[in-house]
Amino acid sequence: FNLTSRIEGYWDRNDTEIDLVAENADDKVIRFGSCKRSGSKLPADVPVLRGHVDRFLSTSPAYRSWKTELVSIAPAIDAQTRASIIAAGAIPQDLNDLVKGL
């Protein structure tokens, strides 16, 4: 993911909370992430994150035509949980994934 804007979270008074919002303006990709301490909680959180993203996009029309990516982040994510996250439509990332190549 080629980051072109700093990573931020997003929240509003309508119960929309997104832990991570990052953009790649060059390729018009916006990435939304949910962070949990336990990877096992991430698969059930993907639909919740999707709802938060939908509310974000409804108030941010400039991003509606961009490709959106959902990312589920935890310190550790086992293989079975990774498969569940992918099946739910998100990208699993744990600390090993995030520091790979550094």
Salt bridges, closest charged atoms under 4 A:
GLU8 OE2 - ARG6 NH2 3.40
ASP45 OD1 - LYS36 NZ 3.84
GLU69 OE1 - ARG31 NH2 2.65
GLU69 OE2 - LYS67 NZ 3.55
ASP94 OD2 - ARG82 NH2 3.04
ASP97 OD2 - ARG82 NH2 2.69
